Amino acid sequence: MTQPRAFSDSAPSLFDVDEAPLVPLETGRMPSYIADHRARLRARFMSGGAAAVPDYELLELVLFRSIPRKDTKPLARALLDRFGDFNRVVSAPPEQLVEVSGVGDAVVTDLKVIEAAAHRLARSRVLQRHVISSWDALLDYCHTTMAHRETEQFRVFYLDRKNILIADEEQAKGTVDHVPVYPREVAKRALELNASALILVHNHPSGDPTPSEPDIAMTAQIKSACDALGLTLHDHLIIGKSRELSFRSHGLL
């Protein structure tokens, strides 16, 4: 896997003219060049959106609120050096974020607010929607919420008879390579929700979505429980770092 490029002060930038110089700042009034840099960066973002700014400048915009009187570019780059890209920074566990010099409670809180907002926005695009016609949005939601987790998570999407998504529930959390799943509980919850079908989803923190033998066996057990109750198991998705695997598409269901 290609390692993410580390940012350095010598690396060329499309927007060097707008960057504030890397000068250590003391607490107190914000120097005018920092204020001007922030104003230019905000204006560029508002006129061009996310496409107009690279990852480290998008992080700067977030950090402006957390650190109001200091140049946030060095911290943005340090976070990207540590975690790789914007998504991984925002989804990093708080205990790892605070290991980066300059990250305090305010930074952690703001990053976690951004993460929660992203999850909620992605979820709103699939809940109470027809799953088949919203399949790409469903995959986006799964990747947004699960792709960068460091432990396994098992979720179940419950659908009504018209394949409208009526519930998205976390069934279990696990370790880096295992999550306990109880087929009877999955089927029981479907009956409680009056669901007619379901989709299983879990992530592989290793990044490789190839199913393990326990994954295949667990899916077979849940399918048997669903068949006995007249429920339809549409698919089991395994979410990796950059791609997903569908049991149905691969002939495993």
Secondary structure, DSSP 8 states (H G I E B T S, - for coil): --------TTS--TTGGG--------SSS--HHHHHHHHHHHHHHHHH-GGGS-HHHHHHHHHHHHSTTS--HHHHHHHHHHHSSHHHHHHS-HHHHTTSTT--HHHHHHHHHHHHHHHHHHHHTTTTSBTTTTHHHHHHHHHHHHTT-SS-EEEEEEE-TT-BEEEEEEEEE--SS-----HHHHHHHHHHTT-SEEEEEEE-TTS-----HHHHHHHHHHHHHHHHHT-EEEEEEEE-SS-EEETTTTT--
